[in-house]
Amino acid sequence: MLETILKQVGLTDKEIHVYTTLVEQRRLTPAKIAKATGLNRSSVYSIAKGLMRKDLVREDYAKKQIYLSALPPENLNNLIRKEERELKEKKDLIGNAISELQAININTTLSIPKISFVYEEDLLDYLYEQSPVWNESCLKYDGVWWGFQDHTFVENYKVWIDWFWATFAPKEILLKMFSNESSTEKTMKTKGYARRMVRPWNGGTDLTSTTWINGDYIVMITTRQRPHYLVQIHDKTLAHNMREMFKNIWENQQ
């Protein structure tokens, strides 16, 4: 049991043999330790040096003879104190490393897209909840909702569109989008939402989904088949490129 414990606190088999022999015999020469343990004399002295560094054994000289003796067993606590010092030094080093890494992170732009997926049963609520977030993000740039829109989105979420343009949208917010030719859009134009600018899409085929660029947000909505769903990507770099693309298309298709 004792040997197992001493191994667990960091002593080798040979160190345990020499140390326990000295604890039993109190004070011996390296030659007598070698005889008692079966180790050769040069090994005994080398092992003893290791035990001295651990503050478990001391070396005495008497009549030109070297003697080794075990220090009080309480000195085993020094092994823990050494580990505690080493642990503190590691903690200090890690603290310094964290500070250095944080300084690097502050000076480095790292764009990690945040993606949200919303099913049909939550989609209308999400439109209401997210509207102020989208507006705020748009206003950091040009205040425009860019993109294109499947007319079936208007058919299914007209109540939200009326709320947004009649009562909620700040006066600085504009919408510039392309959409399919449809009776739905013709009806919307009669409502007098002057800042909701929708142009007919002349791409040859109908748009079958909706994509908005709202500041740093890319919002994609499918409403042509059930279930409806929305995918949102919050990414400054991607949104910037798509916003510039839609802006260019809008300005060149007047």
C-alpha positions in Angstrom: 0.0 0.0 0.0 2.8 2.5 0.9 4.7 1.8 -2.3 1.5 2.4 -4.3 0.9 5.7 -2.6 4.5 6.9 -3.0 4.3 6.0 -6.7 1.2 8.1 -7.0 2.9 11.1 -5.6 5.7 10.8 -8.1 8.5 8.6 -6.8 10.1 5.9 -8.9 10.4 2.2 -7.8 14.1 2.7 -7.0 13.5 6.0 -5.2 10.9 4.3 -3.1 13.3 1.4 -2.3 16.1 3.8 -1.2 13.8 6.2 0.7 12.0 3.5 2.7 15.3 1.9 3.5 16.6 5.1 4.9 13.3 5.7 6.9 13.8 2.3 8.5 17.6 2.5 9.1 17.7 6.3 9.8 21.3 6.9 8.6 23.4 4.8 6.2 26.3 5.1 3.8 25.7 4.6 0.1 27.5 1.3 0.3 25.2 0.0 3.0 22.2 1.2 1.2 23.4 -0.7 -1.9 23.8 -3.8 0.1 20.4 -3.4 1.7 18.6 -2.7 -1.6 20.6 -4.8 -4.0 21.3 -1.8 -6.1 24.8 -0.9 -7.2 26.6 1.9 -5.3 26.7 4.4 -8.2 23.0 4.0 -8.8 22.3 4.5 -5.1 24.1 7.9 -5.1 22.3 9.0 -8.3 18.9 8.0 -6.8 19.8 9.8 -3.5 20.6 13.0 -5.4 17.1 12.9 -6.9 15.6 12.4 -3.4 17.6 15.3 -2.2 16.1 17.6 -4.9 12.7 16.5 -3.7 13.8 17.4 -0.1 13.2 13.9 1.2 16.9 12.9 1.9 19.9 14.8 3.2 23.6 14.1 2.8 26.0 14.3 5.8 29.8 14.0 6.1 31.4 12.3 9.1 35.1 11.2 9.3 35.4 11.6 5.5 32.5 9.3 5.1 29.2 10.2 3.3 26.0 9.4 5.1 22.5 9.6 3.8 19.5 10.0 6.0 15.7 10.4 5.5 14.2 13.8 6.3 10.9 13.8 8.3 7.9 12.2 6.4 6.1 15.5 6.5 8.5 16.7 3.8 6.4 14.7 1.3 4.2 17.8 1.4 6.9 19.6 -0.5 6.0 17.4 -3.5 2.6 19.0 -3.5 4.0 22.4 -3.0 6.2 22.0 -6.0 3.3 20.9 -8.1 1.3 23.9 -6.8 4.1 26.3 -7.8 4.3 24.7 -11.2 0.5 24.8 -11.6 0.5 28.5 -10.6 3.3 29.2 -13.1 1.2 27.5 -15.8 -1.9 29.4 -14.8 0.1 32.7 -15.1 1.5 31.6 -18.5 -2.0 30.7 -19.7 -3.3 34.0 -18.5 -0.7 35.8 -20.5 -1.5 33.6 -23.5 -5.2 34.5 -23.3 -4.4 38.2 -23.1 -2.2 37.9 -26.2 -4.8 35.9 -28.1 -7.6 38.3 -27.2 -5.5 41.2 -28.5 -5.0 39.3 -31.8 -8.8 38.6 -31.9 -9.6 42.3 -31.4 -7.5 43.2 -34.4 -8.8 40.4 -36.6 -12.1 40.5 -38.5 -13.7 37.1 -38.4 -17.0 36.6 -40.1 -19.0 33.6 -39.0 -22.5 33.4 -40.6 -25.4 32.9 -38.2 -28.2 30.9 -39.8 -31.8 30.7 -38.7 -34.5 28.4 -40.1 -38.2 29.2 -39.5 -41.1 26.8 -40.3 -44.5 28.0 -41.6 -46.3 27.8 -38.2 -43.8 30.4 -36.8 -43.2 32.4 -40.0 -45.7 35.2 -39.5 -44.7 35.8 -35.9 -41.1 35.9 -37.0 -41.8 38.6 -39.6 -43.3 40.8 -36.9 -40.5 40.1 -34.4 -37.7 40.5 -36.9 -38.9 43.7 -38.7 -37.3 46.2 -36.3 -34.0 44.2 -36.5 -34.0 44.3 -40.3 -34.9 48.0 -40.4 -32.2 48.9 -37.9 -29.6 47.0 -40.0 -30.8 48.6 -43.2 -30.5 52.0 -41.8 -26.8 51.4 -41.1 -26.4 51.5 -44.9 -28.8 52.9 -47.4 -32.1 52.2 -45.7 -33.2 50.0 -48.6 -34.7 46.4 -48.6 -33.2 45.0 -51.8 -34.0 41.8 -53.6 -36.8 40.0 -55.5 -40.1 38.5 -54.4 -42.4 35.7 -55.5 -45.9 37.2 -55.7 -47.2 34.3 -53.7 -45.5 35.8 -50.6 -47.8 38.8 -50.9 -50.8 36.6 -51.3 -50.0 34.7 -48.2 -48.6 37.4 -45.9 -50.6 40.5 -47.0 -51.6 41.2 -43.4 -48.0 41.7 -42.4 -47.2 43.9 -45.5 -50.1 46.2 -44.7 -49.0 46.5 -41.1 -45.4 47.2 -42.0 -46.1 49.9 -44.6 -49.2 51.4 -43.0 -48.1 51.7 -39.4 -44.6 50.4 -38.7 -41.9 51.2 -41.3 -39.7 54.3 -40.4 -40.0 57.0 -43.1 -36.3 56.4 -44.0 -37.0 52.8 -45.1 -37.5 52.0 -48.8 -38.2 48.8 -50.6 -36.7 48.2 -54.1 -37.6 44.8 -55.4 -38.5 42.8 -58.5 -41.6 40.6 -58.6 -43.7 38.6 -61.1 -46.4 40.4 -63.0 -49.5 39.5 -61.0 -53.0 40.9 -60.0 -51.8 40.8 -56.4 -49.1 43.4 -57.1 -51.5 45.5 -59.0 -53.8 45.5 -56.0 -50.9 46.4 -53.7 -50.1 49.5 -55.8 -53.5 50.9 -55.2 -52.8 51.1 -51.5 -50.5 54.0 -51.8 -47.4 52.6 -50.2 -45.1 55.0 -52.1 -41.9 53.7 -50.5 -42.7 50.2 -51.5 -41.2 50.2 -55.0 -41.8 46.9 -56.9 -40.8 46.5 -60.6 -42.0 43.7 -62.8 -39.4 40.9 -63.3 -38.5 40.5 -67.0 -36.3 37.5 -66.7 -38.4 35.2 -68.9 -39.6 32.9 -66.2 -41.4 33.5 -62.9 -39.5 34.1 -59.7 -40.5 31.1 -57.5 -39.1 32.3 -54.2 -38.3 35.5 -52.3 -34.9 36.9 -51.3 -34.4 40.1 -49.3 -31.2 41.9 -48.5 -31.9 43.8 -45.3 -28.6 45.4 -44.1 -26.5 42.6 -42.9 -29.3 40.0 -43.3 -30.1 37.8 -46.2 -33.6 36.5 -45.9 -35.0 33.7 -48.2 -38.6 32.7 -48.1 -40.5 29.9 -50.0 -44.2 30.3 -50.2 -45.1 28.6 -53.5 -45.7 25.2 -51.9 -46.4 23.9 -48.4 -45.0 24.1 -45.9 -43.7 27.7 -46.2 -40.3 28.3 -44.7 -37.8 31.1 -44.1 -34.0 30.8 -44.0 -32.0 33.8 -42.7 -28.3 34.3 -42.9 -26.7 37.0 -40.8 -23.4 37.7 -42.5 -22.0 41.2 -43.2 -19.8 40.2 -46.1 -22.3 38.0 -48.0 -25.0 40.6 -47.5 -22.7 43.4 -48.8 -22.0 41.6 -52.0 -25.6 40.7 -52.7 -26.8 44.2 -51.8 -24.3 45.7 -54.3 -25.5 43.2 -57.0 -29.2 44.0 -56.5 -28.4 47.7 -56.4 -26.6 47.5 -59.7 -29.5 45.5 -61.3 -32.0 48.0 -60.1 -30.1 51.0 -61.4 -29.5 49.4 -64.8 -33.1 48.2 -65.4 -35.1 51.3 -65.2 
